[in-house]
Amino acid sequence: MPGDPKDDTDPAIADTDASAGGISEAGASRSASRGPRGVRSGDTLGRYELGDELGEGGMAQVFRARDKELRRDVAVKVLFPHLARREEVVRRFHREARAAAGLEHANILRIYDVGGAEGDDPPYIVMEMIRGRSLLAEIEQRGPMFAEVAACVGALLADALAAAHKASIVHRDMKPANVMIAPGGKILLTDFGVARLETEDSLVTKTGAVLGTPAYMSPEQASGDVATARSDLYSLGATLYQLATGTLPYGGSPAKVLAQIASGSAVPAVKKRPAVGPDLSRVIAHLMAVEPEQRMATAVAASAELRAVAAAGGLGEPADELAVYFADPDAYVKERTPKIVAGTVAAAKQALTEGKLPRAMALADRASSLAPGDPSVTTLLDRVAEGGRATQRKKLAVMVLGGAVLVGGGGFGVYQLMQERGGEPAVLDAAIAVVVAHDAAMPDAPADAAPDAPLADAMELDAYVKPKPDAGTTVKKDAGTVAMGALDAMPAPLPIDAAPVPIDAAPSLAQGTLVVRADSWCDVTVDGELKGQLKVGQRFSIALAPGPHTVLCAQSGTSRAWTQQIEIVPGGTAIAQGDLIPRSEVSIETDVTIEGVAYKAGTIAKLKGRLRIEAGGVKKFITISGPCRLKATPQLDCYLSKPGTP
C-alpha cells in the first residue's frame, strides 16, 4: 500500500524547523504580490501529469504522476504553496534533489528531475515510483521485529548512509517514516529534504536551525549544533530501537524529548523488551551514545556489526532475508523462531561455560520470551539458576556495609538488605536487590585505595531492585524476569547450599486464567502492573487471583489503547478483548471479493487490517490502515486518498 503520511501527527515525532517561525526579510517571500498555485489530481507540472495523491508530510504533497515524454510512472513531490513563498525553504527543498540525485545505491530512492519555482508553478521533485509502504506503517501494524530482522534492515540502511557519507552528504532525518519497503522486500532510504552537503555554505546551518525529527534526533542536533555523519548513526540507532522494541527511545512533548536525548537516559532496549537480546541492544546503545566520538566511527562499521548480529542468529545476506520476510512475515517468524531459539540457547550455554553469567541470563530471558514452553529453554533456565548458585559457593565474598551484607563472586551476587531483629538478621520486607557484576570476577581493591575503602567502590555493578513476592506467589519466567528468579522469592536468608526453590511451581488451584485478545500487538497491564506483550497471531494468557481486575492493552508510543474490567473466578477463564486499529472508510471502485465477500463498484465499506482481496483474476493481500480508494488500475491496491475525491 502507498506510504502512510501520518508520522507528522504525533508531537513526539513531528518535524521541527526552528527557522519556520521567523525568517529574515531576504527569505520572507518569493513574491510579495503573487505566490505559487496549489495543485491537485489532473493538473500538469512541466511534462508531468498528476494522478492520485499518495500522501503528504510536513513540507509537501506526493502525487502519482505520468511522465508524458518518457512514458513512465513517477512520484512527484510538490512543495506546499505557503512554504513555496519562502526562499530558504525552497532552497532546502531543492537541496534534496541535488543531494540525492547523484547517489546511485540499491537502498536509496532515485531522483529523476526537479522543476517549478518559476511563474506560478510550485517547486517539485520527480522521484522513482515505489508501490510499497513505509517502515513506520509496517511496525505500527505488526509491532516489533525479530532482533535479527531488525538488524538486517539496519545493515541495509547503514549501507545507504555509507554511500551518502562518502559523497559528503548527511541525511539528518533518518527515521522509519523515511524508509520505504518496496516490492520484493527492498529497503529504500528516502527524503533527503533536510540533508546537508558538508561542503555547502548553507544559510540553514549558519542560522542554527534545528532540522530533523525530535524522537530520532542526535544530542548535537537537539542542541542546535551542526549534524555530522555520526549524527545519522545516532538516528539509525533510534530507528533500530523502535523496530526492535516497538516503542520510541523517548516519549512526551518535543521539548521533553529533546531534554531526554541530551541526558542519554533511554532504557536499554534489552530491558525494555528481553526478546531484543543483548547483542542487538549493545549495538543500539553504541550507536546512540551521547558523545559522537563514542559512537561507531563510520556507517560501514555499523553495517558490519549489524550483519554480525543477523549472522549469529543463522540469517544470511540481509537483502535476501528481507525479501523472504516481507513476502509473508507470519510464515517467516514461524519458520525461523525454532532456529533462533536454538541459537540463543547455544550462545547462553557458551556464556555459562566462559563464566559470563550476566550474558547467559540475558540470553536465557530472550529464549524464554521467544519460546516460553520449549523444553530446551526450561533446561537452560535451570542451568543458569544453578550456575548462579555454584558461582556463589565457589567465589564467596562477604563484606559489611553498615547493616548490609553483600554475597557475590564471579559475575553474580545477591545483595540483601538486612536489619537486626532480636539478634537475628532478616530480609527487609521492602525489597530484595539483585546485583550483577559485569562478566568478571570480583576485583581486588585498588592498591591506592584508603584502608577502609569499601570493596564495592572497585566493582562495576548493574543493580536494580525487584519487589519481594508475596508468600505463595508463583515465580514466573516472563519478560524481564531474571533467570535466577527463584532467589527473589526467598522469605529469609538461606544457607548457600540450601535446596533451591522450584522455579516452575504449579499455579495455585485457587487462581483463574486471563486471556487477552486484540487485532494488533500491545503491552498488557493488569491492575497497573505490566504483565508482558501480546503478539500478533499468538495466545496471551496469565494466571490471576480471583476477584475484579483492570486490564489495559496499549501500544507504547501511540494513542492506541483499550481498558476492560474483568472478573476472575477460581479455576475459570476470563477473556479481555478489544480492537486497537480503527476501521477506515474504503471507496471500492471495482468489483472485488474481500475475505470471501463480494463487493460491487461504488460501495463504501469500513475495513481494516491485512485482507485477502481478489479482482479480475488477481489475488493479493492488502493492508488497510487509513481511508483509501480500492482500484484495479494501474494495479490492484488501495490508494491513500479521501474517499470520493476525483
Sequence and secondary structure as in RCSB ss.txt:
>XXXX:A:sequence
MPGDPKDDTDPAIADTDASAGGISEAGASRSASRGPRGVRSGDTLGRYELGDELGEGGMAQVFRARDKELRRDVA
VKVLFPHLARREEVVRRFHREARAAAGLEHANILRIYDVGGAEGDDPPYIVMEMIRGRSLLAEIEQRGPMFAEVA
ACVGALLADALAAAHKASIVHRDMKPANVMIAPGGKILLTDFGVARLETEDSLVTKTGAVLGTPAYMSPEQASGD
VATARSDLYSLGATLYQLATGTLPYGGSPAKVLAQIASGSAVPAVKKRPAVGPDLSRVIAHLMAVEPEQRMATAV
AASAELRAVAAAGGLGEPADELAVYFADPDAYVKERTPKIVAGTVAAAKQALTEGKLPRAMALADRASSLAPGDP
SVTTLLDRVAEGGRATQRKKLAVMVLGGAVLVGGGGFGVYQLMQERGGEPAVLDAAIAVVVAHDAAMPDAPADAA
PDAPLADAMELDAYVKPKPDAGTTVKKDAGTVAMGALDAMPAPLPIDAAPVPIDAAPSLAQGTLVVRADSWCDVT
VDGELKGQLKVGQRFSIALAPGPHTVLCAQSGTSRAWTQQIEIVPGGTAIAQGDLIPRSEVSIETDVTIEGVAYK
AGTIAKLKGRLRIEAGGVKKFITISGPCRLKATPQLDCYLSKPGTP
>XXXX:A:secstr
     GGGSSTTT  EETTSSS  GGGS S SS       TT EETTEEEEEEEEE SSEEEEEEEETTTTEEEE
EEEE HHHHT HHHHHHHHHHHHHHHT   TTB  EEEEE  STT   EEEEE   SEEHHHHHHHH S  HHHH
HHHHHHHHHHHHHHHHTTEE     GGGEEEETTTEEEE   TT EETT   HHHHTT  EE GGG  HHHHTT 
   HHHHHHHHHHHHHHHHHSS SS SSHHHHHHHHHHT    HHHH GGG HHHHHHHHHHT SSGGGS S HH
HHHHHHHHHHHHTT   HHHHHHHHHH HHHHHHHHHHHHHHHHHHHHHHHHHTT HHHHHHHHHHHHHH TT H
HHHHHHHHHHHHHHHHHHHS EEEEETTEEEEEETTEEEEEEEEEETTEEEE SSEEEEEEE SS      TTS 
TT  GGGGS EEEEEEE   TT      TT  TTGGGGG SS   TTS    TT    TT EEEEEEESS EEEE
ETTEEEEEE TTS EEEEE SEEEEEEEE TTSS EEEEEEEE TT EEEEEE SS  EEEEE S EEETTEEE 
TT EEEE EEEEEEETTEEEEEEE SSEEEE SSSSEEEES TT  
